[in-house]
């Protein structure tokens, strides 16, 4: 685990070596707050930097830390209320800027560049599957796309057959669920949270984007009124909002 290598009391103790197996989704499932903090288009460079560095504190591999960037970006697009079919293309279009940042940061550049292409290739493949590579068309889904079919198809998104386990496909499944569920919370839950893969990771990314767009609309009160640490979370959300939208 990357956390074993962190040295928080030392200068640059957040930097860990490149990890050929650091492809998991742990960085992706925690970075949505970065998208809330840097949600404006003019803050894109900051979003890229902080999401990548947050990600490679524990997952120093492009498939892992680009998942962090992806979740932050999708959240920022939700705040900006960009049309959902455009999000995937916008993400792919940001990848060259992300690579430029990694090169400028100067850490394990060759290792990162050698492992770079999978993330973008898989996302481009997904956009082609949904017919939204242009960022404008309506998404196309399989004629039958219920629970059993989704479990089979979600595996095709994956790196190793465990749907949602990796940095690229956790936000991908979340995005797929958002595209298919519209404003229906129950449908979003079914598609992003109730599947045979790493469903807590995909679910939390999807739910954050849903909340950024729709708030609690359609969400049963029992899902949140007695939530553990609710006041603490609301206070943090208020602070994030004030940091970004008030002088």
C-alpha positions in Angstrom: 0.0 0.0 0.0 1.2 3.5 -0.8 0.2 4.8 2.6 3.0 2.7 4.2 5.5 4.8 2.3 4.1 8.3 3.3 6.2 10.3 5.8 4.0 13.2 6.8 6.6 14.7 9.2 9.2 15.1 6.5 9.6 17.6 3.7 7.9 16.1 0.6 7.0 13.1 2.6 3.9 12.7 0.5 6.0 11.6 -2.5 6.3 7.8 -3.1 8.0 5.9 -5.8 6.4 4.8 -9.0 4.3 1.7 -8.5 3.7 -0.6 -11.4 0.7 -2.1 -9.6 -0.8 1.1 -8.3 -3.8 1.0 -10.6 -6.5 0.8 -8.0 -9.5 3.1 -7.5 -8.7 4.4 -4.0 -7.5 7.7 -5.4 -10.5 8.0 -7.6 -13.1 7.5 -4.9 -11.7 10.3 -2.6 -11.0 13.1 -5.0 -14.5 14.6 -5.7 -13.9 17.3 -3.1 -11.0 18.6 -5.3 -13.6 19.0 -8.1 -15.8 21.0 -5.7 -12.9 23.2 -4.6 -11.6 23.8 -8.2 -14.8 23.7 -10.1 -14.4 26.8 -12.3 -13.0 26.4 -15.8 -10.3 28.8 -15.1 -9.1 26.6 -12.2 -8.4 23.6 -14.4 -4.6 23.7 -13.9 -5.1 23.7 -10.1 -7.5 20.8 -10.4 -5.1 18.8 -12.5 -2.2 19.4 -10.1 -4.0 18.7 -6.9 -5.9 15.7 -8.1 -2.8 14.1 -9.6 -0.7 14.8 -6.5 -3.4 13.6 -4.2 -3.8 10.5 -6.3 -0.2 9.5 -6.5 0.4 9.9 -2.8 -1.0 6.4 -2.7 -1.4 5.3 -6.3 1.7 6.3 -8.2 0.6 4.9 -11.6 -1.3 6.8 -14.3 -4.2 4.3 -14.2 -4.5 5.1 -10.5 -3.9 8.8 -10.2 -5.7 9.7 -13.5 -8.7 8.2 -11.8 -8.3 10.8 -9.1 -8.2 13.5 -11.8 -11.2 12.0 -13.6 -13.4 12.0 -10.5 -12.4 15.6 -9.7 -13.1 16.6 -13.3 -16.5 14.9 -13.5 -17.5 16.6 -10.2 -16.4 20.0 -11.6 -18.5 19.4 -14.8 -21.5 18.6 -12.6 -21.1 21.8 -10.7 -20.8 23.7 -14.0 -23.9 21.9 -15.2 -22.2 20.9 -18.4 -24.3 18.5 -20.6 -23.6 14.9 -19.5 -22.7 13.6 -22.9 -19.8 16.1 -23.1 -18.1 15.0 -19.9 -16.2 12.0 -21.3 -14.8 13.8 -24.3 -13.8 16.7 -22.1 -12.0 14.3 -19.8 -10.1 12.7 -22.7 -9.2 16.2 -24.0 -7.6 17.1 -20.7 -5.2 14.2 -20.7 -2.4 16.0 -22.7 -2.5 18.8 -20.1 -2.2 16.2 -17.4 0.8 14.6 -19.1 2.4 18.0 -19.5 2.0 18.5 -15.7 3.5 15.1 -14.9 6.5 15.9 -17.1 7.0 19.3 -15.6 6.8 17.9 -12.1 9.8 15.7 -13.0 9.1 12.6 -10.9 9.4 9.2 -12.4 8.7 10.8 -15.8 9.8 7.9 -18.0 7.9 5.3 -15.9 4.8 7.3 -16.0 5.0 8.0 -19.7 5.5 4.3 -20.4 2.3 3.4 -18.5 0.3 6.4 -19.7 -1.7 5.3 -22.7 -4.0 2.7 -21.2 -6.2 5.2 -19.4 -6.9 7.3 -22.4 -7.3 4.4 -24.8 -9.9 2.7 -22.5 -11.9 5.9 -22.1 -11.9 6.5 -25.8 -13.1 2.9 -26.3 -15.9 3.6 -23.8 -17.0 6.8 -25.6 -17.1 4.8 -28.9 -19.2 2.1 -27.2 -21.8 4.8 -26.1 -21.6 6.8 -29.3 -20.5 10.0 -27.5 -17.0 10.4 -28.7 -18.0 13.7 -30.2 -19.3 15.0 -26.9 -22.6 16.0 -28.3 -24.6 12.9 -29.4 -27.1 11.2 -27.1 -25.6 8.0 -25.5 -26.5 4.6 -26.9 -27.0 1.7 -24.6 -27.5 -2.0 -25.2 -31.1 -2.9 -26.0 -31.2 -5.0 -22.8 -29.1 -3.5 -20.0 -30.6 -4.8 -16.8 -28.7 -6.0 -13.7 -27.3 -9.2 -15.2 -26.3 -7.6 -18.4 -24.6 -4.7 -16.6 -22.5 -7.0 -14.6 -21.2 -8.6 -17.8 -20.7 -5.3 -19.6 -19.1 -3.6 -16.6 -16.4 -6.3 -16.6 -15.5 -5.2 -20.1 -14.7 -1.8 -18.7 -12.2 -3.3 -16.3 -8.5 -3.9 -16.2 -8.6 -7.4 -14.8 -12.3 -8.5 -14.6 -13.2 -6.8 -11.4 -15.5 -4.0 -12.4 -14.7 -0.6 -10.8 -11.6 -1.8 -9.1 -9.3 0.4 -11.1 -8.7 4.2 -11.4 -10.0 4.3 -15.0 -13.2 2.3 -14.6 -14.5 3.4 -11.2 -15.4 6.9 -12.6 -16.3 5.2 -15.9 -19.1 3.1 -14.3 -20.2 6.1 -12.3 -20.4 8.1 -15.6 -22.3 5.3 -17.3 -24.8 5.3 -14.5 -25.3 9.0 -14.6 -25.9 8.9 -18.4 -28.5 6.2 -18.1 -30.4 7.3 -14.9 -31.3 10.9 -15.6 -32.6 12.6 -12.5 -33.8 9.3 -10.8 -31.9 8.6 -7.6 -33.2 5.1 -7.4 -32.0 4.3 -10.9 -28.6 5.8 -10.2 -28.3 3.6 -7.1 -29.3 0.5 -9.1 -26.7 1.2 -11.8 -23.8 2.6 -9.8 -24.1 1.0 -6.4 -25.8 -2.4 -6.8 -23.5 -4.4 -9.0 -21.1 -7.3 -8.5 -17.9 -5.2 -8.8 -16.3 -2.5 -6.6 -19.7 -0.9 -6.1 -19.0 1.3 -3.1 -16.3 3.1 -5.2 -18.4 3.6 -8.3 -21.4 4.5 -6.2 -19.8 7.3 -4.2 -18.4 9.0 -7.3 -21.8 8.8 -9.0 -23.7 10.0 -5.9 -21.3 13.0 -5.6 -22.0 14.1 -9.1 -25.7 13.6 -8.7 -25.7 15.7 -5.6 -23.7 18.5 -7.3 -26.3 18.7 -10.0 -29.6 17.9 -8.2 -29.0 18.2 -4.4 -31.3 15.9 -2.5 -34.0 15.9 -5.2 -35.6 12.5 -5.2 -33.4 11.1 -2.4 -35.3 9.6 0.5 -34.7 11.4 3.8 -33.8 8.1 5.4 -30.7 8.1 3.2 -29.3 11.1 4.9 -31.2 12.6 7.8 -29.5 10.5 10.5 -26.2 10.2 8.7 -23.1 9.7 10.8 -21.0 12.9 10.9 -23.7 14.7 8.9 -23.1 18.1 10.6 -19.4 17.8 10.1 -19.8 17.0 6.4 -22.3 19.9 5.9 -19.8 22.3 7.6 -17.0 21.1 5.3 -19.3 21.5 2.3 -20.1 25.0 3.4 -16.4 25.8 3.8 -15.6 24.5 0.3 -18.4 26.6 -1.2 -17.2 29.7 0.6 -13.6 29.1 -0.5 -14.6 29.0 -4.1 -17.6 31.3 -4.5 -17.3 34.1 -2.0 -14.6 36.8 -1.6 
